[in-house]
């Protein structure tokens, strides 16, 4: 079993790959300016993956005295543990609203994205085509929502933006091209988020410690 006792309370090791879920956790860590070592996982997975996570999946976030392996749990822990750069609003009512929006994004859009980003060995062409059409149509229909605020239905960067940005980054990989005439608000939203330093750093897969000072 790997020993992580050398880590400081604010240091982490992230076992992750180049997939969506790992990208979400990298973006969380970058946004909150938390130093982490990226242990890049390929198809040939090290033995400690099974020791750290009984499901054998990544991402896995490891601290000096904890191991977490589900993105919503990781988010809630980092949000509760690290006070700066909050991703949820101040009041219980507002926090519940954002959590519900995030739940809808995961159950409406991210499920479709996972179908399109599935491993080639288990790729199902009819299901993928239906998912592509449904996701594309929904993005076009809801594009005006992204023009109401600087971020997703908010004036500040939040949990929903963390979930959306890696998804939108992967639209070309999913074969989805947003029509410029119909999706200008969404396209402008993408540009704003893709330019943030925290997101740019989150796209880097070189394993090392990162210590950023702004977003």
Secondary structure, DSSP 8 states (H G I E B T S, - for coil): ----TTS-TT-EEEEE-SSHHHHHHHHHHHHTT--EEEEE--SS--THHHHH-TT--S-EEE-SS-EE--HHHHHHHHHHH--SS-SS-SSHHHHHHHHHHHHHHIIIIIHHHHHHTS-GGG--HHHHHHHHHHHHHHHHHHGGGGGSSSBTTBSS--HHHHHHHHHHHTTTTTT----TTT-HHHHHHHHHHHTSHHHHHHT----SB---S--
